[in-house]
Amino acid sequence: MSIRVPEPVGPVDGTLVPRFAGESTFARIPRLDAVSDYDIAVFGVPFDGGTSYRPGARFGPLEVRTSSRHLRPAFHVELDVAPFGALQVVDGGDVACTPFDITTAMGQVETFANELRGEADDRRLIAIGGDHTIAHPLLRSAVAKHGPVALIHFDAHLDTWDTYFHTPLTHGTVFRRAFEEGLLLEDKSIHVGIRGPIYDRIDLKQDADFGFKAIRCSDLDRIGVEAAVDQVRRRVGDAPVYLSLDIDVLDPAFAPGTGTPEAGGLNSRELLAMLRALDGLKIVGADVVEVAPAYDHAETTTVAAATVVYDLIALMTNHKLGRTTGEPNGK
């Protein structure tokens, strides 16, 4: 006797319930407790205790969810997929992490992510931050399930410094700690969108010694988006990928609501084009971090972040369906 698999429960229909009403979840998708199982979970990590400049990213998950109401999520045109009709996607809520201690909070984040993954073989998680410190426990959770991963890191900053004020785990040191713990596959990690001044020339040498390659914004001016994406894809190959995206990879004109803005960044169209060109990669986990709404204007930053999260859902859906852009759903 065949077992009937229930149809995925999708978002609230925007043609029946206005987008400014209804559920307060991401894109008004169902909450975790409303379904029996799920393929992808979006959740919030409202923590900014690892921030070295402007605080406020603890309010990112709340406001990104609000801006996600702008989305019309039924069908992703560029990635040719209806993610919420093909897979069960849920909002997993927020990690109730302490704002007073980094080590304790990151342990709470890791436990929460592990519980969301559960015993299932291939659940995918997307976290909304929060500052970039949260990538460390999320990487740990992904590696516990999939083994060491390739890292695609969109950011204005390297985040491979050693300490800030003698504190080893902060939003600017997170990927040095990940390298030291063996969470990253050797010579499979890449930064995209790096720019601006650094503390010392040795920062670049140490970053390369950790096995990172970097595509700077000045490189994009020279080689263009298509060639940059080709470098990313060749770098990670067919490895499981963790994608970490600091919203400050965008120029402040397109994302003013962030803690450490840097002039000369990507525009929104360039960022989305690069993300969508990663279709087919096995993205096993992701985060979108450093959205600090207090510095935003007219939801500019939060709309961008919500769109990125939706694109990540679509990319994960295509991979789980065994298809890439242009192939029929459920190939």
FIBA-154969 format. One record per atom (N, C-alpha, C): atom name; x, y, z. Coordinates in steps of 0.001 Angstrom, whole numbers. Each point is the difference from the previous one (the first is absolute). Layout:
   at        px        py        pz
   CA         X         Y         Z
...
This chain:
   at        px        py        pz
    N       842     -1189         0
   CA      -842      1189         0
    C       883      1246         0
    N      -256       926      -894
   CA       793      1220       -61
    C      -426       965      1101
    N       961       764       489
   CA      -272       988      1031
    C      -201      1348      -668
    N     -1102       623       289
   CA      -296      1283      -618
    C       837      1089       670
    N       774       715      -807
   CA       788      1118       501
    C      -853      1267      -110
    N      -237       690      1104
   CA      -858      1187       -68
    C       623      1101      -837
    N      -847       781      -649
   CA       480      1152      -765
    C       602      1021       952
    N      1068       680      -418
   CA       583      1024       871
    C     -1011      1087       341
    N        74       483      1218
   CA      -805      1147       415
    C       791      1245      -350
    N      -575       860      -832
   CA       726      1164      -486
    C      -329      1263       758
    N       475      1132      -506
   CA      -283      1291       638
    C     -1479       364      -114
    N      -389       980       785
   CA     -1333       573      -136
    C      -129       609     -1395
    N     -1130      -231      -661
   CA      -230       491     -1360
    C      -177      1515         4
    N       930       705      -667
   CA       -41      1452       -25
    C     -1137       578      -800
    N      -688      -831      -807
   CA     -1167       498      -726
    C     -1277      -122       821
    N       100      -694      1146
   CA     -1161      -164       876
    C       161       750      1319
    N      1222        16       512
   CA       310       730      1234
    C      1054      1045      -333
    N      -270      1271       204
   CA       981      1033      -368
    C      1362      -280       618
    N      1039       408      -726
   CA      1353      -303       461
    C       362       735      1283
    N      -737      1012       363
   CA       254       700      1255
    C      -811      -588      1153
    N      -624     -1155      -230
   CA      -771      -679      1040
    C       443     -1461        64
    N      -580      -743       914
   CA       277     -1430        74
    C      1221      -333       833
    N       602     -1156      -268
   CA      1100      -518       795
    C      1197       955        30
    N       715       -13      1127
   CA      1208       821       135
    C      1262      -815      -217
    N      -144     -1195      -564
   CA      1152      -837      -320
    C       682       508     -1272
    N      1178      -580      -325
   CA       672       392     -1234
    C      -888      -336     -1199
    N      -278       986      -820
   CA      -842      -149     -1200
    C     -1347      -646       323
    N      -394        57      1257
   CA     -1275      -547       494
    C      -115     -1509      -238
    N      1148      -685        78
   CA         5     -1459       -81
    C      -456      -573      1334
    N      -357     -1296        53
   CA      -492      -565      1258
    C      1084       -79      1065
    N      -438        55      1237
   CA       903      -204      1123
    C       358     -1472       113
    N      1081      -237       696
   CA       511     -1357       160
    C     -1057      -947       557
    N      -786       454       964
   CA      -957      -884       659
    C     -1263      -243      -817
    N       -70       612     -1203
   CA     -1193      -171      -833
    C       139     -1136     -1004
    N      1174      -632       -70
   CA       236     -1061      -977
    C       585     -1216       705
    N       -90     -1150      -661
   CA       520     -1238       578
    C      1469      -220      -336
    N       477       584     -1089
   CA      1395      -143      -408
    C       340      1173      -918
    N      1273       174      -296
   CA       398      1134      -835
    C      1333      -283      -643
    N       247       723     -1092
   CA      1239      -132      -762
    C       978      1135       274
    N      -528      1210       151
   CA       809      1192       215
    C      -607       805      1142
    N       845       452       909
   CA      -467       850      1089
    C       736      1329       -35
    N      -764      1080        72
   CA       537      1348       170
    C      -186       370      1467
    N      1030       563       629
   CA      -144       358      1410
    C       841      1224       309
    N      -296       652      1110
   CA       682      1220       371
    C       986      -211      1127
    N      1091       755       -51
   CA       986       -11      1080
    C       222      1457       422
    N      -797       508       944
   CA        57      1408       366
    C      1120       291      1001
    N      1247       -79      -498
   CA      1172       186       856
    C       964       973      -667
    N       467      1000       745
   CA      1018       898      -555
    C      1090       321      1025
    N       232      -931       917
   CA      1005       209      1032
    C      1425      -139      -481
    N       198      -416     -1266
   CA      1347      -109      -552
    C       354      1137      -924
    N      -794      1062        24
   CA       180      1120      -922
    C      1076       952       497
    N       864       459      -901
   CA      1107       877       384
    C      -266      1471      -280
    N     -1065       323      -743
   CA      -262      1402      -322
    C     -1438       354       369
    N      -912        78      -946
   CA     -1363       418       327
    C      -859     -1203       368
    N      -599       -35      1182
   CA      -889     -1108       368
    C     -1377       172      -647
    N      -855      -997       176
   CA     -1381        93      -484
    C      -454     -1158      -852
    N       920      -923      -362
   CA      -393     -1127      -848
    C      -895      -995       728
    N      -117       131      1324
   CA      -935      -881       717
    C     -1437       195      -475
    N      -278      1152      -603
   CA     -1349       261      -510
    C      -163      -408     -1458
    N      1056      -569      -588
   CA       -59      -406     -1396
    C     -1081     -1015      -322
    N       -87     -1124       748
   CA     -1002     -1006      -354
    C     -1426       536       -24
    N      -332       827       984
   CA     -1341       576        78
    C      -319       825     -1234
    N       928       878      -378
   CA      -282       922     -1094
    C       146      -649     -1372
    N       879      -981      -141
   CA        82      -721     -1274
    C     -1294      -772      -240
    N      -537      -594      1053
   CA     -1299      -676      -154
    C     -1073       990      -431
    N       -10      1185       595
   CA      -996      1003      -387
    C       138       366     -1472
    N      1231       225      -442
   CA       211       371     -1403
    C      -269     -1153      -958
    N        71     -1227       493
   CA      -284     -1147      -872
    C     -1455       -19      -451
    N      -850       793       640
   CA     -1392       122      -461
    C       -55       610     -1401
    N      1043       734      -381
   CA        46       593     -1343
    C        89     -1074     -1084
    N       519     -1156       344
   CA       249     -1037     -1002
    C     -1299      -548      -579
    N        80      -403     -1250
   CA     -1052      -833      -597
    C       659     -1369      -208
    N       -68      -860       999
   CA       892     -1160        28
    C      -506     -1242      -721
    N     -1100        99      -706
   CA      -550     -1205      -615
    C       928      -589     -1053
    N       663       858      -789
   CA       841      -509     -1089
    C      1213       892      -177
    N      1181      -618       -32
   CA      1248       737      -220
    C       313       -63     -1491
    N      -103      1128      -674
   CA       108        25     -1452
    C      1403      -382      -461
    N      1027       652       549
   CA      1365      -223      -478
    C       477     -1425       277
    N      -410      -580      1124
   CA       408     -1369       327
    C     -1044     -1034      -408
    N     -1090       460      -604
   CA      -993      -880      -624
    C      -492     -1076       961
    N      -416       411      1198
   CA      -440      -975       986
    C     -1056       632       904
    N      -936      -839       428
   CA      -993       391      1003
    C       390      -683      1309
    N       900       600       770
   CA       600      -715      1124
    C      -992      -444      1060
    N     -1006       833       290
   CA      -913      -347      1077
    C     -1051     -1017      -428
    N      -118      -215     -1316
   CA      -882     -1054      -477
    C       709     -1324      -179
    N      1345        43       -72
   CA       776     -1215      -238
    C       496      -645      1288
    N       361       831       977
   CA       533      -497      1260
    C      -727       653      1160
    N       132      -622      1165
   CA      -577       608      1195
    C      1040       909       645
    N      -298      1279        -3
   CA       871      1006       605
    C      -736       590      1190
    N       704       142      1121
   CA      -640       493      1219
    C       835      1126       603
    N      -664       772       851
   CA       689       967       838
    C       213      -648      1359
    N      1258      -191       356
   CA       332      -696      1239
    C        33       875      1225
    N      -381      1276      -128
   CA        13       889      1151
    C      1388       572       252
    N       221       503      1202
   CA      1248       643       368
    C       724      -775      1095
    N      1322        44       -49
   CA       809      -532      1091
    C       -90       984      1170
    N      -365      -496      1160
   CA       -79       857      1195
    C      1375        53       656
    N       947       641      -683
   CA      1385         5       494
    C       254      1214       882
    N       825      -200      1000
   CA       314      1081       926
    C       761      1128      -694
    N      -310      1250       323
   CA       766      1113      -567
    C      1235       354       813
    N       296      -760      1061
   CA      1038       428       944
    C      1293      -799       -69
    N        14     -1137      -722
   CA      1211      -818       -19
    C       103      -698     -1348
    N      1103       259      -717
   CA       146      -532     -1356
    C        63     -1518        18
    N       817      -565       876
   CA       185     -1455        10
    C     -1304      -725       293
    N      -723       475      1006
   CA     -1285      -626       336
    C      -987       130     -1150
    N       -72      1197      -581
   CA      -943       232     -1092
    C       295      -890     -1195
    N      1279      -154      -342
   CA       330      -814     -1162
    C      -295     -1477       260
    N       137      -438      1241
   CA      -423     -1356       336
    C     -1494      -178      -177
    N      -757      1013       361
   CA     -1458       -62      -178
    C      -376       -34     -1475
    N       726       750      -807
   CA      -267         0     -1447
    C       289     -1375      -590
    N      1119      -599       367
   CA       363     -1317      -528
    C     -1018     -1062       400
    N      -423        33      1252
   CA     -1009      -963       465
    C     -1301       164      -774
    N      -432      1246      -194
   CA     -1241       280      -726
    C       101      -515     -1438
    N      1125       269      -662
   CA       172      -462     -1383
    C        14     -1521       -72
    N       669      -640       945
   CA        28     -1470        13
    C     -1402      -578       183
    N      -788       636       848
   CA     -1373      -471       212
    C      -846       183     -1251
    N       207      1097      -730
   CA      -736       198     -1247
    C       382     -1049     -1041
    N      1282      -338       -63
   CA       429     -1044      -942
    C      -549     -1353       406
    N       -13      -268      1297
   CA      -526     -1263       499
    C       747     -1189      -580
    N      -718     -1096      -171
   CA       592     -1225      -536
    C      -159      -109     -1507
    N      -685       972      -604
   CA      -218       -42     -1447
    C      1329        87      -744
    N        70      -654     -1141
   CA      1250       -62      -749
    C       368      1319      -668
    N      -994       754      -443
   CA       357      1105      -897
    C      -868      1237       194
    N      -333       333      1237
   CA      -657      1280       226
    C      1006      1123      -196
    N      -450      1090      -583
   CA       862      1148      -228
    C      -475      1154       898
    N       951       768       519
   CA      -318      1099       901
    C       501      1321      -566
    N      -804      1055       185
   CA       394      1359      -365
    C      -258       879      1215
    N      1060       609       522
   CA      -115       860      1171
    C       -15      1463      -410
    N      -826       775       691
   CA       -23      1447      -155
    C       604       592      1269
    N      1137       728      -170
   CA       640       599      1167
    C      -498      1402       250
    N       491       486      1106
   CA      1148      -426       770
    C      1317       414      -667
    N      1049        74       843
   CA      1303       322      -556
    C       703     -1266      -476
    N      1178       186      -626
   CA       642     -1105      -709
    C       586     -1061       922
    N        78       285      1289
   CA       472     -1001       950
    C      -814     -1281       -96
    N     -1280       120      -337
   CA      -897     -1157        10
    C       367     -1035     -1049
    N       826       374      -978
   CA       387      -973     -1029
    C       813     -1150       591
    N       697       253      1096
   CA       854     -1046       573
    C      -809     -1197       505
    N      -981       177       876
   CA      -788     -1164       415
    C      -828      -603     -1129
    N      -397       813      -965
   CA      -773      -535     -1123
    C       878      -874      -895
    N      1250       409      -190
   CA       953      -853      -719
    C       216     -1310       747
    N       145        74      1298
   CA       179     -1217       805
    C     -1175      -962      -201
    N     -1200       535         5
   CA     -1180      -835      -179
    C       -25      -630     -1386
    N       327       773     -1021
   CA        10      -537     -1365
    C      1061     -1077      -160
    N      1181       233       577
   CA      1103      -958      -128
    C      -297     -1286       762
    N      -712        98      1116
   CA      -371     -1201       745
    C      -852      -936      -839
    N      -748       555      -945
   CA      -878      -809      -866
    C       667      -373     -1320
    N       757       927      -581
   CA       509      -185     -1366
    C      1509      -152      -106
    N       720       152      1113
   CA      1453        38       -70
    C       473      1381      -399
    N      1328       229       -51
   CA       527      1318      -356
    C      -580       515     -1314
    N      -163      1303       -62
   CA      -713       621     -1110
    C       882      1013      -717
    N      -377       314     -1230
   CA       546      1159      -705
    C      -785      1221       455
    N       686      1099       184
   CA      -652      1229       453
    C        -6      1027     -1120
    N     -1192       490      -342
   CA      -139      1165      -875
    C      -420      1155       889
    N       853      1003        88
   CA      -163      1071       976
    C      -127      1335      -724
    N     -1214       549       -42
   CA      -245      1318      -571
    C       131      1038      1113
    N       926       952      -154
   CA       255       924      1104
    C       915      1114      -491
    N       -63      1150       664
   CA       985      1052      -242
    C      1305      -289       724
    N       -49      -874      1016
   CA      1136      -221       889
    C       405     -1469        12
    N      1270      -257       299
   CA       520     -1364       -18
    C      -555      -860      1132
    N      -158       592      1181
   CA      -471      -725      1200
    C       917     -1155       386
    N      1297       158      -287
   CA       982     -1012       414
    C      1072       622       898
    N      -340      1073       695
   CA       928       563       969
    C        83      -910      1230
    N       955       255       863
   CA       232      -908      1129
    C      -902       312      1191
    N       110      1203       546
   CA      -856       381      1123
    C      -395      1461      -133
    N     -1078       361       662
   CA      -350      1384       255
    C       -27       192      1512
    N       823       919       505
   CA        42       270      1433
    C       202     -1281       803
    N       891      -868      -538
   CA       378     -1262       632
    C     -1152     -1008        62
    N     -1030       221      -791
   CA     -1128      -930       -58
    C       137      -841     -1265
    N        78     -1327       125
   CA       309      -826     -1173
    C     -1156      -203      -969
    N     -1245        68       465
   CA     -1131      -255      -891
    C      -863      1242       -77
    N        85       663     -1147
   CA      -796      1198      -272
    C      -416       -41     -1463
    N      -689      1048      -434
   CA      -447        -1     -1400
    C      1152       215      -982
    N      1165       422       479
   CA      1137       191      -895
    C      1040     -1099        63
    N      -238     -1029       829
   CA       982     -1082       184
    C      -581     -1366      -315
    N     -1240       -26      -411
   CA      -765     -1244       -46
    C       600     -1039      -942
    N       545       424     -1140
   CA       472     -1002      -967
    C      1438      -448       272
    N       757       766       781
   CA      1276      -527       492
    C      -285     -1145       975
    N      -977       184       878
   CA      -349     -1062       942
    C      -508     -1236      -749
    N      -791       225     -1057
   CA      -514     -1130      -787
    C      1140      -763      -660
    N       980       724      -539
   CA      1168      -649      -601
    C       777      -798      1040
    N       245       599      1163
   CA       777      -663      1045
    C      -675     -1268       487
    N     -1324       -47       -36
   CA      -740     -1169       471
    C      -170     -1073     -1074
    N       474       264     -1204
   CA      -136      -987     -1065
    C     -1399      -106      -569
    N      -770      1071       109
   CA     -1363       -23      -524
    C       -51       201     -1508
    N      1087       542      -575
   CA         8       369     -1416
    C       892      -933      -795
    N      -459      -386     -1180
   CA       816      -803      -902
    C      1206       807      -471
    N      1131      -650       -85
   CA      1227       686      -380
    C       -93       555     -1423
    N       333      1272      -146
   CA        48       667     -1304
    C     -1327       -57      -754
    N     -1110        42       755
   CA     -1320        17      -630
    C      -813      1232       384
    N       597       906       772
   CA      -761      1140       505
    C       363      1272      -750
    N      -988       905      -111
   CA       214      1202      -802
    C      -816      1158       564
    N       625      1174        75
   CA      -677      1246       341
    C      -418       705     -1287
    N     -1140       659        37
   CA      -463       784     -1147
    C      -465      1368       499
    N       503      1061      -643
   CA      -447      1352       324
    C       892       748       965
    N      1181      -561       288
   CA       918       617       952
    C       447      1369      -507
    N       138       946       910
   CA       442      1343      -388
    C       399       777      1254
    N       505      1179      -235
   CA       312       910      1091
    C      1344      -280       634
    N       423       878       912
   CA      1300      -133       657
    C        19     -1143       995
    N      1209      -430       374
   CA       187     -1066       981
    C       989       477      1053
    N       229      -807      1014
   CA       893       406      1086
    C      1468       -61      -415
    N       343     -1005      -825
   CA      1400      -185      -362
    C        74      -892     -1226
    N      1062       136      -791
   CA       177      -836     -1186
    C        -6     -1497       347
    N       470      -331      1204
   CA        82     -1404       389
    C     -1382      -644       108
    N     -1041       813       177
   CA     -1366      -541        39
    C      -305      -795     -1263
    N       445       505     -1143
   CA      -253      -675     -1267
    C       788     -1299      -103
    N      1259        33       459
   CA       820     -1208       -38
    C      -584     -1080       903
    N      -387       373      1210
   CA      -566      -987       912
    C     -1290      -583      -560
    N      -831       838      -594
   CA     -1245      -480      -594
    C       292     -1040     -1077
    N       993       260      -853
   CA       380      -964     -1036
    C       572     -1271       621
    N       755       152      1088
   CA       559     -1172       681
    C     -1100      -897       563
    N     -1151       585       327
   CA     -1121      -791       504
    C      -746      -718     -1126
    N       461       199     -1246
   CA      -611      -695     -1126
    C     -1102       763      -689
    N      -108      1288       285
   CA     -1035       796      -642
    C       500       626     -1297
    N      -899       118      -958
   CA       198       817     -1187
    C      -965      1172       128
    N       352      1155      -521
   CA      -861      1170       120
    C      -249       631     -1365
    N     -1261       324      -250
   CA      -375       824     -1145
    C      -402      1356       560
    N       836       990      -237
   CA      -281      1335       496
    C      -957       728      -952
    N      -656      1016       524
   CA      -877       792      -868
    C       778       622     -1149
    N      1257       365       242
   CA       820       536     -1086
    C       274     -1057     -1068
    N        30     -1277       377
   CA       129     -1078      -986
    C     -1247       -71      -876
    N     -1161       188       617
   CA     -1253       -49      -756
    C       -41      1095     -1054
    N       558      1159       331
   CA        65      1080      -997
    C       770      -446     -1237
    N       983      -871       218
   CA       882      -428     -1090
    C      -533     -1220      -739
    N      -497     -1013       743
   CA      -350     -1274      -633
    C     -1500      -182      -195
    N      -821       727       760
   CA     -1437      -111      -142
    C      -600     -1128       817
    N     -1316        16        95
   CA      -735      -957       826
    C       145     -1426      -514
    N      -113      -193     -1297
   CA        23     -1354      -561
    C      1315      -714       304
    N      1114       686      -201
   CA      1301      -610       272
    C       185      -246      1492
    N      -533       885       836
   CA       104      -187      1443
    C      -774     -1238       434
    N     -1190      -172      -524
   CA      -787     -1189       335
    C       716     -1267      -457
    N       619        53     -1158
   CA       754     -1156      -484
    C      1119      -363       979
    N       679      1012       544
   CA      1040      -265       991
    C      -578      -650      1257
    N     -1145       486       442
   CA      -643      -573      1186
    C      -374     -1455      -240
    N      -619      -276     -1121
   CA      -456     -1364      -282
    C      1180      -962      -135
    N      1071       441      -655
   CA      1171      -869      -125
    C       680      -201      1350
    N       -67       994       835
   CA       612       -93      1321
    C      -677     -1049       875
    N     -1327        11        40
   CA      -720      -908       920
    C      -265     -1359      -636
    N       -42       -66     -1327
   CA      -240     -1278      -671
    C     -1326      -619       405
    N        37     -1305       303
   CA     -1230      -700       378
    C       -77      -232      1505
    N       775       739       773
   CA         5      -146      1458
    C     -1292       546       600
    N      -381      -482      1182
   CA     -1099       652       715
    C       410      1423       360
    N      -924       930      -157
   CA       312      1429       137
    C      -770       592      1169
    N       696       807       790
   CA      -668       897       940
    C       176      1410      -555
    N     -1116       723      -159
   CA        39      1343      -566
    C      -335      1004      1095
    N       944       896       252
   CA      -167      1010      1046
    C        31      1379      -640
    N     -1065       768       204
   CA      -126      1275      -700
    C      -215      1133      1001
    N      1009       838       103
   CA      -101      1235       778
    C      -612      1056      -910
    N     -1062       610       454
   CA      -715       944      -867
    C       874      1198      -354
    N      1113       205       733
   CA       864      1114      -369
    C       843      -287     -1242
    N      -162     -1182      -601
   CA       593      -217     -1328
    C      -611       978      -998
    N     -1228       433       267
   CA      -629      1030      -833
    C       561      1372       359
    N        75       861      -987
   CA       391      1378       243
    C      -999       652       960
    N       438       926       854
   CA      -941       668       901
    C     -1180       664      -692
    N       139       320     -1270
   CA     -1144       544      -730
    C     -1132     -1003      -101
    N       344     -1290        12
   CA      -994     -1067      -151
    C      -278      -720      1318
    N       856       221      1008
   CA      -206      -625      1315
    C       587       910      1080
    N      -665      1122       272
   CA       507       883      1051
    C      -166      -576      1399
    N      -932      -930       171
   CA      -317      -525      1317
    C       912     -1130       415
    N      1244       336       286
   CA       962     -1021       412
    C      1012       625       945
    N       727      -833       726
   CA       841       484      1070
    C      1339       551      -417
    N       580      -517     -1107
   CA      1334       434      -433
    C       -24       250     -1504
    N      -629      1074      -439
   CA      -120       262     -1439
    C      1340       361      -618
    N       181      -393     -1261
   CA      1210       315      -769
    C      -412       484     -1379
    N       555      1134      -421
   CA      -313       542     -1320
    C       551      -906     -1097
    N      -665        31     -1160
   CA       527      -691     -1172
    C      -428     -1442      -138
    N     -1163      -347       528
   CA      -439     -1390       -21
    C      -843      -378     -1202
    N      -506     -1230        38
   CA      -878      -492     -1063
    C     -1313       765        13
    N      -658        57     -1162
   CA     -1387       436        19
    C      -899     -1224       109
    N     -1262       215       250
   CA      -913     -1121       255
    C      -103      -927     -1199
    N       -36       562     -1196
   CA      -135      -827     -1198
    C      1218      -904      -174
    N      1205       534       262
   CA      1210      -818      -115
    C       -25     -1152      1009
    N      -385       298      1224
   CA       -29     -1044      1022
    C      -990     -1099      -365
    N     -1203       384      -399
   CA     -1010     -1006      -337
    C       417      -798     -1232
    N       629       641      -965
   CA       472      -725     -1188
    C      1034     -1050       392
    N       895       345       919
   CA      1016      -952       424
    C      -628     -1164       757
    N      -912       308       890
   CA      -665     -1074       749
    C      -726      -952      -942
    N      -767       543      -930
   CA      -806      -842      -885
    C       861      -826      -935
    N      1208       465      -280
   CA       923      -752      -851
    C       653     -1165       747
    N      -259      -112      1294
   CA       508     -1130       785
    C      -971     -1182       -21
    N     -1039        87      -791
   CA      -987     -1079      -102
    C       690     -1322      -313
    N      -376     -1047       736
   CA       584     -1318      -186
    C       989      -384      1079
    N       531       990       739
   CA       895      -329      1099
    C      -784      -578      1174
    N       653      -855       762
   CA      -634      -621      1156
    C       201       902      1212
    N      -902       949       172
   CA        74       920      1131
    C      -725      -659      1176
    N       763      -431       987
   CA      -571      -769      1120
    C      -404       894      1158
    N       456      1239         2
   CA      -355       943      1052
    C       389      1396      -425
    N      -644      1004       605
   CA       276      1378      -401
    C      -411       953      1107
    N       582      1174       -47
   CA      -450      1073       882
    C        33      1319      -756
    N      -866       911       417
   CA       -19      1385      -488
    C        74       868      1246
    N      1104       735       154
   CA       287       626      1286
    C       294      1491      -131
    N       130       630      1182
   CA       419      1391       153
    C     -1024      1010      -518
    N     -1269      -382       -35
   CA     -1057       966      -296
    C      -329       731      1302
    N       261      1299        27
   CA      -241       825      1188
    C     -1049      1050      -349
    N     -1260      -283       261
   CA     -1098       829      -524
    C        13      1455       463
    N       603       289      1145
   CA       -23      1377       495
    C       686       973      -948
    N       903      -504      -839
   CA       728       854      -932
    C      -584       -73     -1413
    N     -1117      -690      -153
   CA      -597      -200     -1308
    C      -888      1182      -372
    N      -400        28     -1256
   CA      -927      1018      -478
    C      -990      -662      -940
    N     -1290       155       298
   CA     -1079      -478      -866
    C       145     -1487      -345
    N       494      -788       967
   CA       149     -1455      -161
    C       960      -389     -1129
    N       887       901      -400
   CA       925      -295     -1096
    C       822     -1251       291
    N       591       -62      1182
   CA       876     -1111       354
    C      -793     -1266       288
    N     -1104       133       698
   CA      -756     -1193       387
    C      -695      -649     -1193
    N      -426       803      -976
   CA      -564      -586     -1223
    C      1076      -779      -751
    N      1211       570       -83
   CA      1101      -712      -652
    C       282     -1319       712
    N        63        29      1332
   CA       288     -1215       758
    C     -1101     -1041      -174
    N     -1256       425        21
   CA     -1108      -937      -187
    C        54      -647     -1380
    N       363       782     -1017
   CA       119      -539     -1354
    C      1125     -1033       -69
    N      1123       275       665
   CA      1100      -954        29
    C      -435     -1305       661
    N      -725        82      1105
   CA      -468     -1217       670
    C      -907      -798      -934
    N      -902       680      -691
   CA      -880      -700      -942
    C       806      -659     -1116
    N      1024       690      -515
   CA       846      -599     -1030
    C       709     -1248       523
    N       457        40      1244
   CA       655     -1167       583
    C      -974     -1172       128
    N     -1227       281       366
   CA     -1021     -1054        47
    C      -178      -619     -1381
    N       -74       842     -1027
   CA      -182      -495     -1365
    C      1202      -825      -460
    N      1214       453       313
   CA      1203      -756      -366
    C        16     -1364       679
    N      -323       -27      1297
   CA       -39     -1275       717
    C     -1078      -919      -558
    N     -1137       577      -386
   CA     -1093      -802      -559
    C       435      -647     -1308
    N       602       766      -880
   CA       456      -572     -1270
    C       974     -1141       222
    N       928       161       925
   CA       965     -1073       241
    C      -680     -1235       563
    N      -905       193       941
   CA      -677     -1157       599
    C      -888      -718     -1011
    N      -499       753      -997
   CA      -803      -621     -1050
    C       859      -634     -1083
    N      1305       212        58
   CA       894      -556     -1006
    C      -114       683     -1336
    N      -195      1305        15
   CA      -190       750     -1229
    C       783      1292        66
    N       171       635     -1138
   CA       573      1336       -57
    C      -912       876      -836
    N       290      1273       -26
   CA      -859       962      -671
    C      -325      -435     -1426
    N     -1262        55      -350
   CA      -422      -330     -1357
    C      -533     -1413      -155
    N       211      -858      1022
   CA      -541     -1354       -64
    C     -1359       -19       678
    N      -905      -879      -436
   CA     -1311       -74       627
    C       103      -378      1475
    N      -901       528       829
   CA       -18      -371      1405
    C      -109     -1523       134
    N       777      -550       912
   CA       -92     -1432       272
    C       601      -851     -1072
    N      1046       486      -660
   CA       682      -762     -1055
    C       248     -1447       427
